Amino acid sequence: MDMGNWAEVQVGDYGTIYVEVTPSQQEGWREAGRPAEITRKAALEFERVMETVRTVACGFRDGLERLEEKTRPDEATLEFGLKLGGETDVAVVKASGEAAFKVSLTWKRA
């Protein structure tokens, strides 16, 4: 893999992932001249993604737990997409199309 357009991001104790970085239309590669800054920004973006996944998952799970026992499903799957914007936060979008991340979470009764 050509590492010229990738930033290496440490994900806690779980390992390393690589995040593709591309120049913005307005700024070109000027900002990209600082690899440490790119890696730091990529790590922050990834943490924002994971925080959004946690928030959505916990809300969905809590909603399932509030259902009456007799109407609670044996299995439930939540699927959604996440999109990262340059000046916006992480946004939940349709699970197809322009989603940068497609997330599928499944809960099964114990």
N, C-alpha and C positions, 0 to 999 in steps of 0.2 A: 504494500500500500504506500503510495506517495504521501509522505507525512507533511508536505508543504502546506496543505490546506486543512490540516487536522490539529486540534488541540488535545493534549492528553489530560484527562481529568481523573483524579483519585476519588473513588466513591467509598467513603468511610473505610472500613476494614474489608470491604467486599472485593476490591480490585480496581482496575483501571478501565475506563472507557475512552473512546476517541470521539470527539465532537467535531463535525465538519464546520469550518469557518469560511465565510465568503465575504468579500468586500461589499459595503453598502454602495448604492448608486451615487450617493452624494460625496462620500468620503474616500472612496477607492481603498487602496491598501495602506494609506498613511497610518491608520491606527494599528494595522497589522504588523508594523515594524517592531512591536514590543511583545514578544512571545509570552512572557510572564503575565502581562496584562490580559492577553487573549485567553490564556489558561484560567486565570482567576475569574474572568467574566463567564467563561463556559461552565465552570464549576458552580457559580452562583445561579446561572440559568438552570442547570440540572437540578439544583436544590429546590428552586421555585417549582419546577415540574413535579418533583417528588412530593412537595408540600401540597400541591394541588391534588395529586392523586390521593394522598392521605385524607384530605378534607372531603373529597367526593366519596371515597370508599367508606369513611366513617359515617357520613350522613346517610348513605344508602343502607349500610348495615343497621344503623339505629332505626331507620324506617321499617326495615324488615322485622326487627325485634319488637316493635310496637304493634305489629299485627297480632290479632288473636291467634292462639295456637292452632285452632282448626282451619284458619285461612292462610297460615304461613306456608309458603312453598317448601318442598324438600330441597330444592336447589334454585338458586337465582343467579343470573349473570348480568353484569352491568358492563356495557361497552360504550366507550366514548373516545373522542379524539382530543388532542391538545395541540395548540398552535402557539408558537413563540413569535412575538413581534419585537421589532427593534426598540421602540419606545413604549410599548405596551407591556402589560404583565402577561402571565400565562393565561390563555383563554381556552375554555372548554368549547369544543366544536363538534360537528357531526363526526361519527366514527369513520367516515370515508371521505373521499375527495381531498381537500387541502390539509388534512391533519398532518402535523409533523410527527406526532406520536399517536399510535392507536393502542388504547389500553383496554384490556378485557380482564375482568375480575369475576371469580365464581365463588359463591358460598354454598356449602353443603351442610345439611343438618348432621350433627354428631350422633 
